[in-house]
Amino acid sequence: TSCCLGWRNVNGICQHVNECGLLERPCSQRCMNTHGSYRCYCEPGYTLSADGYTCTKEATCFSLRCQFGCQKEREGEVHCLCPPGLHLAADNRTCEDVDECQQDADVCPPRRMCRNTFGSFICICQDGFVMGTLRGTVSCRG
């Protein structure tokens, strides 16, 4: 059985990987495990860089009180940023989830349906189908 990103094969069953518990930590400071993925956070006084992993001490950005991180433009203007899979909310400082399942109806292969997750999505088999491997290709079979 082949598993999706963020999952691993344990005795033929796909189980969620806790990326925050791996020896090679994915985040420079704080990590939150999510369904099929993870999110990085920073200590107070630090902001998350646009890469979504690295925390930096930035006085200008800190004053904006961005949820994740910020970017200083060449003109000196500073604005908050969000990691991939999230977009800036109406308050211009916090980030909201992007529902990829609502944005793109064809985001998943045939016989699979989209399930939104925080900052991402997973494709699961439609009712009546089960995920399996055929000639090295993962597909949903009836």
ROMARPA-519099 format. One record per residue (C-alpha): residue number from 1; x, y, z. Coordinates in steps of 0.5 Angstrom, whole numbers. Each point is the difference from the previous one (the first is absolute). Last residue first. Example, Ala and Ser with C-alpha at 12.3 -4.5 7.8 and 13.67 -1.06 7.14 Angstrom:
<atoms>
<atom num="2" xx="27" yy="-2" zz="14"/>
<atom num="1" xx="-2" yy="-7" zz="2"/>
</atoms>
This chain:
<atoms>
<atom num="142" xx="-29" yy="-1" zz="-13"/>
<atom num="141" xx="7" yy="2" zz="0"/>
<atom num="140" xx="4" yy="7" zz="2"/>
<atom num="139" xx="6" yy="1" zz="-3"/>
<atom num="138" xx="8" yy="-1" zz="2"/>
<atom num="137" xx="4" yy="-1" zz="-6"/>
<atom num="136" xx="6" yy="-6" zz="0"/>
<atom num="135" xx="-3" yy="-5" zz="-4"/>
<atom num="134" xx="-7" yy="1" zz="4"/>
<atom num="133" xx="0" yy="3" zz="7"/>
<atom num="132" xx="-6" yy="0" zz="4"/>
<atom num="131" xx="-5" yy="5" zz="3"/>
<atom num="130" xx="-7" yy="-2" zz="1"/>
<atom num="129" xx="-6" yy="2" zz="-4"/>
<atom num="128" xx="-7" yy="-1" zz="2"/>
<atom num="127" xx="-1" yy="7" zz="3"/>
<atom num="126" xx="5" yy="5" zz="-3"/>
<atom num="125" xx="8" yy="-1" zz="1"/>
<atom num="124" xx="3" yy="5" zz="4"/>
<atom num="123" xx="4" yy="6" zz="-3"/>
<atom num="122" xx="4" yy="4" zz="5"/>
<atom num="121" xx="0" yy="8" zz="1"/>
<atom num="120" xx="4" yy="6" zz="2"/>
<atom num="119" xx="1" yy="5" zz="5"/>
<atom num="118" xx="-5" yy="-3" zz="6"/>
<atom num="117" xx="-3" yy="-6" zz="-4"/>
<atom num="116" xx="-5" yy="0" zz="-5"/>
<atom num="115" xx="-3" yy="-7" zz="-3"/>
<atom num="114" xx="0" yy="-1" zz="-7"/>
<atom num="113" xx="-3" yy="-6" zz="-4"/>
<atom num="112" xx="3" yy="-5" zz="-3"/>
<atom num="111" xx="-3" yy="-5" zz="-6"/>
<atom num="110" xx="4" yy="4" zz="-5"/>
<atom num="109" xx="6" yy="4" zz="2"/>
<atom num="108" xx="-1" yy="6" zz="5"/>
<atom num="107" xx="1" yy="8" zz="-1"/>
<atom num="106" xx="-5" yy="-1" zz="-5"/>
<atom num="105" xx="-6" yy="5" zz="3"/>
<atom num="104" xx="6" yy="5" zz="2"/>
<atom num="103" xx="-2" yy="6" zz="4"/>
<atom num="102" xx="-5" yy="-4" zz="5"/>
<atom num="101" xx="5" yy="-6" zz="1"/>
<atom num="100" xx="6" yy="5" zz="1"/>
<atom num="99" xx="-4" yy="3" zz="6"/>
<atom num="98" xx="6" yy="5" zz="2"/>
<atom num="97" xx="0" yy="1" zz="7"/>
<atom num="96" xx="1" yy="7" zz="4"/>
<atom num="95" xx="6" yy="4" zz="2"/>
<atom num="94" xx="0" yy="6" zz="5"/>
<atom num="93" xx="3" yy="7" zz="-1"/>
<atom num="92" xx="-4" yy="3" zz="-6"/>
<atom num="91" xx="-6" yy="0" zz="4"/>
<atom num="90" xx="-4" yy="-2" zz="-6"/>
<atom num="89" xx="3" yy="-7" zz="0"/>
<atom num="88" xx="7" yy="-1" zz="-3"/>
<atom num="87" xx="0" yy="-7" zz="-4"/>
<atom num="86" xx="2" yy="-7" zz="2"/>
<atom num="85" xx="2" yy="-6" zz="-4"/>
<atom num="84" xx="7" yy="2" zz="-1"/>
<atom num="83" xx="3" yy="5" zz="6"/>
<atom num="82" xx="-3" yy="6" zz="2"/>
<atom num="81" xx="3" yy="7" zz="-1"/>
<atom num="80" xx="-1" yy="7" zz="4"/>
<atom num="79" xx="2" yy="6" zz="-3"/>
<atom num="78" xx="5" yy="5" zz="1"/>
<atom num="77" xx="2" yy="6" zz="-5"/>
<atom num="76" xx="7" yy="3" zz="0"/>
<atom num="75" xx="0" yy="1" zz="-7"/>
<atom num="74" xx="4" yy="-6" zz="-2"/>
<atom num="73" xx="-6" yy="-4" zz="4"/>
<atom num="72" xx="1" yy="-3" zz="7"/>
<atom num="71" xx="-3" yy="-7" zz="1"/>
<atom num="70" xx="-4" yy="-3" zz="5"/>
<atom num="69" xx="-1" yy="-6" zz="4"/>
<atom num="68" xx="-5" yy="-5" zz="3"/>
<atom num="67" xx="-6" yy="4" zz="4"/>
<atom num="66" xx="3" yy="7" zz="-1"/>
<atom num="65" xx="0" yy="4" zz="6"/>
<atom num="64" xx="2" yy="6" zz="-5"/>
<atom num="63" xx="5" yy="3" zz="6"/>
<atom num="62" xx="4" yy="-7" zz="-1"/>
<atom num="61" xx="1" yy="1" zz="-7"/>
<atom num="60" xx="4" yy="7" zz="1"/>
<atom num="59" xx="3" yy="-4" zz="6"/>
<atom num="58" xx="3" yy="-6" zz="-4"/>
<atom num="57" xx="2" yy="-6" zz="4"/>
<atom num="56" xx="0" yy="-6" zz="-5"/>
<atom num="55" xx="-4" yy="-6" zz="0"/>
<atom num="54" xx="1" yy="-5" zz="-6"/>
<atom num="53" xx="-5" yy="-5" zz="-2"/>
<atom num="52" xx="-5" yy="3" zz="-4"/>
<atom num="51" xx="4" yy="2" zz="-6"/>
<atom num="50" xx="-3" yy="7" zz="1"/>
<atom num="49" xx="4" yy="1" zz="7"/>
<atom num="48" xx="-4" yy="-1" zz="6"/>
<atom num="47" xx="1" yy="5" zz="5"/>
<atom num="46" xx="4" yy="1" zz="7"/>
<atom num="45" xx="-2" yy="4" zz="6"/>
<atom num="44" xx="-4" yy="-5" zz="3"/>
<atom num="43" xx="2" yy="-7" zz="-2"/>
<atom num="42" xx="-1" yy="-3" zz="-7"/>
<atom num="41" xx="-5" yy="-4" zz="-4"/>
<atom num="40" xx="1" yy="-6" zz="-5"/>
<atom num="39" xx="-6" yy="-4" zz="-3"/>
<atom num="38" xx="-1" yy="-7" zz="-1"/>
<atom num="37" xx="-2" yy="-5" zz="-5"/>
<atom num="36" xx="-5" yy="-6" zz="-1"/>
<atom num="35" xx="-5" yy="2" zz="5"/>
<atom num="34" xx="4" yy="5" zz="4"/>
<atom num="33" xx="6" yy="0" zz="5"/>
<atom num="32" xx="2" yy="7" zz="3"/>
<atom num="31" xx="7" yy="2" zz="0"/>
<atom num="30" xx="4" yy="5" zz="3"/>
<atom num="29" xx="7" yy="3" zz="-1"/>
<atom num="28" xx="4" yy="-1" zz="-6"/>
<atom num="27" xx="-5" yy="-5" zz="-3"/>
<atom num="26" xx="0" yy="-6" zz="-4"/>
<atom num="25" xx="4" yy="-4" zz="6"/>
<atom num="24" xx="5" yy="-5" zz="-2"/>
<atom num="23" xx="-1" yy="-5" zz="5"/>
<atom num="22" xx="-7" yy="-1" zz="-2"/>
<atom num="21" xx="-6" yy="2" zz="6"/>
<atom num="20" xx="-2" yy="6" zz="-4"/>
<atom num="19" xx="-1" yy="-4" zz="-6"/>
<atom num="18" xx="-6" yy="-4" zz="3"/>
<atom num="17" xx="-1" yy="-5" zz="-6"/>
<atom num="16" xx="-7" yy="-3" zz="-1"/>
<atom num="15" xx="-1" yy="-7" zz="-1"/>
<atom num="14" xx="-1" yy="-4" zz="-7"/>
<atom num="13" xx="-2" yy="-7" zz="2"/>
<atom num="12" xx="4" yy="-6" zz="-4"/>
<atom num="11" xx="4" yy="-1" zz="6"/>
<atom num="10" xx="2" yy="7" zz="2"/>
<atom num="9" xx="0" yy="4" zz="-7"/>
<atom num="8" xx="2" yy="7" zz="1"/>
<atom num="7" xx="-5" yy="7" zz="0"/>
<atom num="6" xx="2" yy="7" zz="-1"/>
<atom num="5" xx="1" yy="-1" zz="-7"/>
<atom num="4" xx="-5" yy="-5" zz="-3"/>
<atom num="3" xx="1" yy="-7" zz="1"/>
<atom num="2" xx="2" yy="-6" zz="-4"/>
<atom num="1" xx="-3" yy="-7" zz="2"/>
</atoms>
